[in-house]
Amino acid sequence: MKKLRELDRKQVLDFLATFLLMNVGTLCLAAGVYFFKAPNNFATGGVSGISIILANYVPLKQSDLVMIINAALIIAGFIFLGKGCTVRTIYCSLVYSAENMLFEYLVPLDQPLTDQPFMELVYAMLLTGLGSAIIFNCRATSGGTDIVALILKKYTKLNTGRALLITDIAIAGCAFLFGVVAGLYSVLGLFAKAFIIDGVIENIGKSKCLTIITTQPDEIGAFIIEKMKRDFTRYNATGGYTDQNKAVLVCVCKRAEALAIKSVVKKVDPSSFVIITDATEIVGKGFREAL
């Protein structure tokens, strides 16, 4: 019963953390698009890029176009990515559209904030790249071509940044309709965004893989399971130099947990051998679901 309560509490905390992160990511994305991308016609891909271009030719606001295009692509997401990702995507896309409308009402813009387009491009890419990466890490998307990118990632060997690059490069090319300068900035921003997203996702999802060679596996294993709430794989080995029987424990955990485990291992067995490596993508129970 106690373990069930602990599990329920962990699930609630994980849900709240994911919900908070999705909202932070969506706010960063909406702010980057509204305040920096749209006023400068930076069409660096995505539904926001399509809507920025179309808003100049059809009698609809950019926020309205975002919602219309997203609706069509969400259906594709449901078919190829499954219910879980689609529900989170619907939520993020609705919040994103609502925030765009709120910005239009509270801070109407008819020109860029400054006369420094390169600086605004930097802020646009930082905010949208960070926002998209946070949302991707929550196993969701903001809708639009992000859905197409995740479908490509799921069925090919492409990582998220490259999938977005392939998906959005044609849209970025359309920015040349607004002039050579806008087009060049858009293409530059597209490449910058791809690198930012991959970098942020890699660092957010980075964990540690511990390989512990020890003669005291029971005490160390009990600490990993009871205190860290992690599991491990154990197998027997023989020391090449000492010819002594030892146990090897392999455990994957978060950074802070790795430091705690390392400290305990050295206290319990000072002669132990601990190898800690970075694990940038872990799919499985306790970490993330496969897309």
C-alpha positions in Angstrom: 0.0 0.0 0.0 2.8 2.4 0.9 4.5 1.7 -2.4 1.3 2.4 -4.3 0.9 5.7 -2.5 4.5 6.6 -3.4 3.9 5.6 -7.0 0.7 7.7 -7.2 2.4 10.7 -5.7 5.3 10.3 -8.2 2.8 10.1 -11.1 1.0 13.2 -9.9 4.3 15.2 -9.5 5.5 14.0 -13.0 2.1 15.1 -14.5 2.3 18.5 -12.9 6.0 19.0 -13.9 5.1 18.0 -17.5 2.1 20.4 -17.5 4.2 23.3 -16.2 7.0 22.7 -18.7 4.5 22.5 -21.6 3.1 25.9 -20.6 6.6 27.4 -20.3 7.6 26.0 -23.6 4.4 27.3 -25.3 4.9 30.8 -23.8 8.5 31.0 -25.1 7.4 29.9 -28.5 4.4 32.3 -28.7 6.6 35.2 -27.5 9.3 34.5 -30.0 6.9 34.3 -32.9 4.7 37.3 -32.1 7.4 39.8 -30.9 10.3 38.9 -33.2 9.5 36.5 -36.0 6.2 37.9 -37.4 7.1 41.6 -37.4 10.3 40.9 -39.3 8.7 38.3 -41.7 11.2 35.7 -40.5 9.5 32.7 -42.0 11.9 30.1 -40.5 9.5 27.2 -41.1 6.6 25.7 -39.2 3.0 26.8 -39.2 4.1 30.1 -37.9 6.2 30.6 -41.0 3.4 29.5 -43.3 0.9 31.9 -41.5 3.4 34.8 -41.6 3.6 34.4 -45.4 -0.2 33.8 -46.0 -1.2 36.7 -43.7 0.2 39.0 -46.4 -2.1 37.5 -49.0 -5.4 36.5 -47.3 -7.8 38.5 -45.1 -7.0 36.5 -41.9 -4.9 37.2 -38.9 -1.7 35.2 -38.4 -3.2 33.7 -35.2 -6.3 32.5 -37.1 -4.2 30.9 -39.8 -2.2 29.1 -37.2 -5.3 27.5 -35.7 -6.7 26.5 -39.1 -3.5 24.8 -40.3 -2.9 23.2 -37.0 -6.3 21.5 -37.0 -5.5 19.7 -40.2 -2.0 18.5 -39.0 -3.2 17.4 -35.6 -5.4 14.8 -37.4 -2.2 13.5 -39.1 -0.5 13.4 -35.6 -3.4 11.3 -34.2 -3.0 8.8 -37.0 0.8 8.4 -36.9 1.9 9.4 -33.4 -0.9 8.0 -31.2 -3.4 9.4 -28.7 -1.0 10.4 -26.0 1.1 12.7 -28.1 -1.9 14.1 -29.9 -3.8 15.1 -26.7 -0.7 17.0 -25.5 -0.2 18.5 -28.9 -3.9 19.7 -29.0 -3.4 21.4 -25.7 -0.2 23.1 -26.7 -1.5 24.2 -30.0 -4.6 25.7 -28.4 -2.6 27.5 -25.7 -0.1 28.7 -28.4 -2.9 30.1 -30.5 -4.6 31.7 -27.5 -1.4 33.4 -26.4 -0.9 34.7 -29.9 -4.4 36.3 -29.8 -3.7 37.6 -26.3 -0.5 39.3 -27.4 -2.3 40.8 -30.4 -4.9 42.3 -28.1 -2.6 43.5 -25.3 0.5 44.6 -27.4 -0.6 45.3 -31.0 2.4 45.6 -33.3 2.5 47.0 -36.8 6.3 47.1 -37.1 9.4 45.4 -35.5 10.3 46.3 -31.9 13.7 47.7 -33.0 15.7 48.6 -36.1 18.2 45.7 -35.5 16.9 42.7 -37.5 19.9 40.5 -36.6 19.4 41.0 -32.9 15.7 40.3 -33.3 16.5 37.1 -35.3 18.7 35.9 -32.4 15.9 36.4 -29.9 13.4 34.8 -32.2 15.5 31.7 -32.6 16.4 31.5 -28.9 12.8 31.7 -27.8 11.3 29.5 -30.4 14.1 27.0 -30.3 14.0 26.8 -26.5 10.2 26.6 -26.5 10.0 23.9 -29.1 12.7 21.8 -27.4 10.9 22.0 -24.0 7.6 20.9 -25.7 9.3 18.0 -27.6 10.9 16.9 -24.3 7.3 16.6 -22.9 6.5 14.2 -25.7 4.3 16.8 -27.4 4.5 19.4 -30.2 3.1 22.8 -30.7 1.3 21.4 -33.7 1.9 22.2 -37.3 5.1 21.0 -39.1 6.5 19.9 -35.7 4.1 17.0 -36.1 5.5 16.2 -39.5 9.0 16.3 -38.0 8.1 13.9 -35.2 6.6 11.5 -37.8 9.8 11.6 -39.8 11.8 11.0 -36.6 9.6 8.0 -35.7 9.9 6.3 -39.0 13.5 7.3 -40.0 16.9 7.6 -38.3 16.7 11.4 -38.3 17.1 13.3 -35.0 14.6 16.1 -34.2 16.6 19.0 -35.4 17.3 17.5 -38.8 13.7 16.4 -39.3 12.6 19.9 -38.6 15.2 21.2 -41.0 14.0 19.0 -43.8 10.3 19.8 -43.0 10.8 23.6 -42.9 13.4 24.5 -45.5 10.9 25.0 -48.2 8.8 27.4 -46.0 12.0 29.3 -45.1 12.7 29.7 -48.9 9.4 31.3 -49.4 10.6 34.2 -47.2 12.4 35.5 -50.2 9.0 36.8 -51.3 9.6 39.6 -48.8 13.0 40.4 -50.1 16.5 39.0 -50.2 17.3 40.2 -46.6 14.2 38.6 -45.1 14.9 35.4 -47.0 18.6 35.2 -45.9 17.7 35.9 -42.3 15.0 33.2 -42.4 17.3 30.5 -43.8 20.0 31.5 -41.3 17.4 31.3 -38.5 16.2 27.9 -39.7 19.6 26.4 -39.3 20.2 28.1 -36.0 16.9 26.8 -34.6 17.7 23.2 -35.6 21.0 23.4 -33.7 19.3 25.0 -30.7 16.6 22.4 -30.5 19.0 19.5 -30.7 21.3 21.1 -28.1 18.5 21.8 -25.6 16.8 18.4 -26.0 20.2 16.6 -25.6 20.9 18.5 -22.4 17.4 18.3 -20.9 17.3 14.5 -21.5 20.9 13.8 -20.5 21.2 11.2 -17.8 24.0 9.1 -16.4 24.9 5.4 -16.9 26.8 3.9 -13.9 28.8 0.7 -14.2 29.8 -0.3 -10.7 32.3 -3.1 -10.1 32.2 -4.1 -6.5 32.5 -6.8 -3.9 29.6 -5.4 -1.9 26.7 -5.5 -4.4 23.9 -6.2 -1.8 24.3 -3.1 0.2 24.9 -0.9 -2.8 21.9 -2.5 -4.6 19.7 -1.9 -1.6 20.6 1.8 -1.6 19.8 2.1 -5.3 16.4 0.5 -5.0 15.2 1.8 -1.6 16.7 5.3 -1.5 17.1 6.2 -5.2 14.0 4.3 -6.4 15.9 3.0 -9.3 16.6 -0.4 -10.6 19.8 -2.0 -11.9 21.1 -5.0 -13.8 23.6 -7.2 -12.0 26.0 -9.8 -13.3 29.0 -11.7 -12.0 32.5 -11.0 -13.1 36.1 -11.9 -12.3 38.9 -9.4 -11.8 41.7 -9.9 -14.4 44.5 -8.9 -12.1 43.3 -10.2 -8.8 41.3 -13.2 -10.1 38.7 -12.1 -7.4 35.0 -12.7 -7.9 33.1 -9.4 -8.2 29.6 -8.2 -9.1 28.9 -5.6 -11.8 25.9 -3.3 -11.3 24.6 -1.2 -14.3 22.2 1.6 -13.4 20.8 4.5 -15.4 19.7 7.6 -13.4 19.6 11.3 -13.3 22.7 13.4 -12.7 22.0 14.2 -9.0 21.2 10.5 -8.3 24.4 9.5 -10.0 26.4 11.7 -7.6 24.6 10.3 -4.5 25.1 6.7 -5.7 28.8 7.3 -6.4 29.3 8.8 -2.9 27.6 5.8 -1.2 29.6 3.3 -3.3 32.9 4.8 -2.2 31.8 4.7 1.4 30.6 1.1 1.3 33.4 -0.3 -0.9 36.4 2.0 -1.1 38.1 -0.5 -3.5 35.2 -0.4 -6.0 35.5 0.7 -9.6 32.9 3.1 -10.9 32.4 4.2 -14.5 30.0 7.1 -15.2 29.1 7.9 -18.8 26.5 10.3 -20.3 23.3 8.8 -21.7 21.7 11.3 -24.0 18.5 9.4 -24.9 16.9 6.7 -22.7 13.6 5.1 -23.7 11.9 3.0 -21.1 10.1 2.9 -17.8 11.1 5.7 -15.5 12.4 7.9 -18.3 10.6 8.6 -21.6 8.2 6.8 -23.9 9.2 6.1 -27.4 7.6 8.2 -30.1 
